[in-house]
Amino acid sequence: MNKTILVVVIISAVVFFMVRQMVFKPYMWKKAIHCEAHKLQLGSFIFSKQRGSNGSQSFENKYFVFKVIEINGDFVRLSVIRTLSEKGTISQGDFSTTSAHYKTLKENITNLLITPIQQEDLYKGDGPRYELNDYLLQHYPSLKKSRYYYEDIPEENKNKPLPTNAMELNMYFSLVYSKKEIIENQKLSPWIMNNSLKNAPEIADRLSEKIDLIINK
């Protein structure tokens, strides 16, 4: 009798988990994605907890926060929210953040001062890239108040037709994801140039990562 009860409890738990993952969570996502606070739009913050290698044979969670800087048809360009290092310190290699910091950003992202910096400006001034220097402070005075930033691209380079040159196409599809996959499936599915003979981009579903949350100011 006890074994029967145990089996029923286990089966019920499995069914509950499956219903939660396959029905309830997608329903809640589709409900959230259509409200002002969480819909996908220019300037949205996208939170994603991803699985990545820690340098050995094991894997660990990595936490990323992105800002939507361009929406061009199905192409959604993201930029990672980062923190410039103080002089003499080394920036984190892949720009992921810690679990605790990720949680804090979720709670406070709309109140933070986050500076858009042109990519080429990160190479200017003294010291290594991603380190705060006099050049950046002079051209982006808001960095005096907060070292949070994201890499932006010039306005004239946004929402343009796709380049036709193969090398330019490869450069274009950096942190570019499918709008449809974000909205319909809660996934960051990157557009990539996988076949140089076709000279056309495709969605790399195998590289997709789950979205945790979208927040708008």
Order of alpha helices (4+ residues) and beta strands (2+ residues): alpha-alpha-beta-beta-beta-beta-alpha-beta-alpha-beta-alpha-beta-alpha-beta-beta-beta-beta-beta
